[in-house]
Amino acid sequence: MIEIMTREQAKTFREQRLLEEQRKLAEQGISSAFEGKFLVTIGDSSCDYYNFKHFITTQIFGMGIDNFVQKTDWDKKEVIEYLATVDQDDDLWEEQVMDYFGGMEGNY
């Protein structure tokens, strides 16, 4: 027997499926985050993004800096300065992805 899901049930099912996919990626050592409704991978040249700073920079350009600072509570001048001076491997970028974009670190 086929059951038809409501929109809310379908949304919940999709979210659960994506979270399970994210957990599987983490078990494989692949970090990930949500870009809108889409799960993207972070980590190297075979991923959607090379590193966490690459992901954050792309979000800023995609969302616009004003929307980004509103979402993350950054000061606009500070985020510009940090982008210019803070290394791509600094934990700051990973923390931002985890805190604001549903990120999950791969189990290395």
N, C-alpha and C positions, 0 to 999 in steps of 0.2 A: 504494500500500500504506500502510495506517495503522499507525503505531507507537504503542504505549501507553507513556506516560512513567511512571517511578516517582515517588513523592512527592518524593524529593530532586531529580530532574530537573525536575519541575514547579515546585518552589520556586526552583531556580536560573534557570529560564526566566523566571518572574515577576519575579525580582530584576533580571535583565538587561533585561527589557522596561521596568521602572520606571526604571532608570538611563538607558536610552536616551531615555525620555520626559523625564527630568530634564535631560539634555543639550540636548534640543530646546527646552525651556522657557528654558534659560539663553541659547541662541542668539537667542531672541526677546526677551531682556532681562528675563525673569521669574525671580526668585529662588524657590527651593523648598526643602523639607525633608521629612523623613519623620515622620509622626505615627503611631507604631505601624507598621502595614503599609501605610499610605496615604501617597501623595505629595500634599502640599499646596503651595499657592502663597503667596508673600509679596511684598507690594509696594505695593498700593493698594486702593482700594475694590472693584475688580473681582476681587481675589484672595481666597483664603480668609482671609488675615491682612493687616492694614494695614501692618505693619512687623515687624521682628525682635523688638522688645520685646513687642508684642502676642502673637506666637507663644509667647515664653518665659512670659509671664504666664498664658496659657491652659494651657500644659503644667504649670505649678505647680498650678493649680487642678484640672486633670484628674488628675494623678498624685498629688497631695498633696505638700505641701512636704517632708515627710520623705523620700519617694521621690525627689523632684527633687534634693535636696541630696546624697543618696546616689549618684545617677547622675552628678552633675556636680562633686562634691567642693567645693561651696560651703559656707560657714558659714551656718547658718540666719539668724542676725541680720544678717549682711552682705548676703545676698540681699534680705532685706526692706528694709534701708536703701537699697540700690542701686535697687530698684524704685521707692522713694519719691523718690529724688533724681537719678538718672541719666536724662538726656534719652533719648527714644525713638530718636533718630538716632545715638546713640553707638555706635561700632564694637564695644563690649563685647557687645551683644546679638547682633550678627551672628556674632561669634566663638563665642559659646555655641552658636548654632544649627549652625554649621559643625562644631564639635568634638564635639557630643553628639547631634545629631539628623540627621546625614547631609545637612546643608544644602549648597546650591550657589547661588552668587551669579549673578544674571542678568548677561549681558554688555551693559553700557550703552553 
